[in-house]
Amino acid sequence: METVKSISRCLVLNAVTLFSVTSVAHAATQDTLRQAHYQRCAKPVFYAQTSNHKKEVEICIVTPSVSYSFGRVGVKNKEMNLTVPAGSTSYAYSNNQVISIQNFTVRNSDTTYQVSAGMNDSGEPVASLNVYKGTPESGKLLAEIRLDPATAVNNISHSLAEEGIPEADSL
């Protein structure tokens, strides 16, 4: 009986140790991703990976323009690389007692890319990328991609106005 208790304690300690090491390794990986993002982008607006960590979205200010890229993680040539005038972008906020969401919108011709990040009504972090034919208000939703909020670098703020980014009327 004493041997069974000893083995059980050992298994529990091993599981706790493994969980702790995995959590630390995951956190270190996220910090590494953020540092790499800041090295690629002098004025970052937004960065996040998809929920499966295979693709990433990155928005940077490249005065007087904004660059938007989407594609496989760690690959230099992305599936989508755009540079648009700052006037073809906007940011918006929605803050109330229940949710807090920031959006950044990039318009290119008749396609709109919109990233969102913040907290949902349960207080949990959320992040997404939506692609529209037309505008988010009246266009057709082409894709809705869930992003991992743990990988998000969200610099969507009123300071974007200093970079020539207009604030949208509302969310």
Secondary structure, DSSP 4 states (H G I P E B T S, - for coil): -HHHHHHHHHHHHHHHHHHHHHHHHHHHHHHHHHHHHHHH-SSEEEEEEBTTSSEEEEEEEETTEEEEEEEETT-SS-SEEEEEEGGGEEEEEEESSS-EEEEEEEEETTEEEEEEEEE-TTS-EEEEEEEEES-TTTSEEEEEEEB-GGG-EE--SGGGGGGTPPBPS--
